Amino acid sequence: MNESDVARAEAFKVLCDRWENAWNDLDGDAVAELCAEDLLYDEPALGDTRRGREAVRRHVRDMARTFPDGSSSFTRIGLYLEVERSAMIVAWQFRGTPVGADRLVEFHGDDRLEVGEDGLIRAYRGLYDNRLVRKLFREAYDG
């Protein structure tokens, strides 16, 4: 790796730390601040693709209503950088108990983040077993 690649890798690590902290705080403003205005946000649980900072801000706020303070966490279990393509994959574990549920929901997944030259996230794709997650949520409420 040349010096430029090393610098980009360090910047990605910092961005990843900020992303993880913002999600753990369920701070929609902090998550949105890391994203480009024209962000393409694709997550299976949403059932559609969303665009822009405001869409991701609303999504995080919805999560915060479902998982009140201290009832959930995202734990990074891996970080894989694609320096030449300006992208990273963040492997994570989620644990949380939704409002009104009796059981903990726990699953893992990967976020693929494409980063622009300005250091902002331009595209997001959440990868996890959506059928399993829906099943776990049903069980949490039926438990």
PyMOL commands that set and color helices and strands:
alter all, ss='L'
color gray80, all
select helices_A, chain A and resi 3-24+28-33+44-46+53-66+83-85+130-142
alter helices_A, ss='H'
color red, helices_A
select strands_A, chain A and resi 35-43+48-51+72-82+87-96+105-115+121-127
alter strands_A, ss='S'
color yellow, strands_A
deselect
rebuild
show_as cartoon
